[in-house]
């Protein structure tokens, strides 16, 4: 079984997708043993204040 080299520019793109990501995911799609798509999904989380749960506030 031979090892395939991953294009260095793709590795850089994957690493850039991870930069600054606090919550979320990076999906790497592969077809025919080649990376065809890199998708970054970022979630933003906000603290829930207890006072905002009270009725009439």
VOTORDO-44263 format. One line per 4 residues: their letters; for each residue y, z, x of N, C-alpha, C. Coordinates in steps of 0.05 Angstrom, whole numbers, always signed. Example, Ala and Ser with C-alpha at 12.3 -4.5 7.8 and 13.67 -1.06 7.14 Angstrom:
! residues 2
AS> -114 +156 +264 -90 +156 +246 -66 +156 +264; -45 +142 +257 -21 +143 +273 +1 +157 +258
This chain:
! residues 57
XXXX> -24 +0 +17 +0 +0 +0 +25 +0 +18; +42 -20 +14 +66 -22 +31 +89 -7 +19; +106 +4 +35 +130 +18 +26 +152 -3 +23; +166 -1 +0 +189 -20 -4 +215 -5 +3
XXXX> +232 -20 +15 +258 -9 +23 +277 -10 -2; +291 +12 -6 +311 +12 -28 +338 +4 -16; +351 -14 -29 +377 -24 -20 +396 +0 -17; +408 +2 +7 +426 +25 +13 +449 +26 -6
XXXX> +459 +4 -16 +482 +4 -35 +474 +17 -61; +449 +13 -69 +439 +26 -94 +437 +56 -91; +428 +64 -67 +427 +93 -62 +455 +105 -64; +475 +92 -53 +502 +101 -54 +512 +103 -83
XXXX> +505 +83 -99 +513 +83 -127 +500 +106 -142; +476 +112 -136 +462 +135 -149 +476 +161 -141; +482 +164 -115 +495 +188 -106 +523 +191 -118; +538 +169 -121 +564 +170 -134 +561 +178 -164
XXXX> +540 +170 -176 +535 +177 -204 +531 +208 -207; +520 +220 -187 +515 +249 -187 +539 +265 -180; +558 +254 -166 +582 +269 -158 +597 +280 -181; +603 +305 -180 +620 +318 -201 +606 +322 -227
XXXX> +581 +317 -229 +567 +320 -254 +558 +349 -258; +570 +363 -277 +562 +391 -282 +540 +392 -302; +543 +379 -325 +523 +378 -346 +518 +349 -353; +493 +341 -354 +488 +313 -362 +463 +303 -348
XXXX> +461 +277 -346 +438 +265 -333 +445 +237 -321; +429 +229 -303 +431 +202 -291 +404 +189 -296; +404 +166 -310 +380 +151 -316 +379 +127 -298; +356 +123 -285 +352 +100 -268 +330 +83 -281
XXXX> +337 +58 -289 +318 +40 -301 +307 +21 -281; +280 +18 -281 +266 +1 -262 +250 -19 -276; +252 -45 -268 +236 -67 -278 +224 -82 -254; +199 -87 -255 +185 -102 -234 +190 -89 -206
XXXX> +189 -62 -206 +192 -47 -181 +220 -49 -169; +240 -57 -185 +268 -58 -176 +286 -43 -194; +306 -30 -183 +326 -16 -198 +344 -37 -212; +345 -35 -239 +360 -55 -254 +384 -42 -267
XXXX> +384 -15 -270 +406 -3 -285 +409 +26 -277; +433 +36 -274 +439 +64 -270 +458 +73 -292; +450 +93 -307 +466 +102 -329 +472 +132 -326; +498 +139 -328 +507 +167 -326 +515 +177 -353
XXXX> +504 +199 -361 +512 +212 -386 +523 +239 -379; +548 +243 -386 +562 +268 -379 +568 +284 -405; +562 +309 -404 +568 +327 -427 +590 +346 -418; +608 +351 -436 +629 +371 -431 +623 +395 -449
XXXX> +623 +418 -437 +617 +443 -452 +642 +460 -453; +647 +471 -477 +671 +488 -481 +662 +515 -490; +674 +536 -480 +666 +563 -489 +673 +567 -518; +655 +581 -532 +659 +586 -560 +672 +614 -562
XXXX> +695 +616 -575 +709 +641 -578 +699 +655 -603; +693 +681 -600 +682 +696 -623 +702 +697 -646; +728 +698 -641 +748 +700 -662 +748 +675 -679; +741 +653 -669 +741 +628 -684 +719 +627 -705
XXXX> +700 +645 -703 +678 +646 -722 +684 +661 -748; +705 +678 -747 +713 +694 -770 +725 +676 -791; +719 +681 -816 +730 +666 -839 +760 +674 -842; +776 +653 -848 +804 +658 -853 +821 +660 -828
X> +810 +655 -805 +826 +657 -780 +834 +629 -771
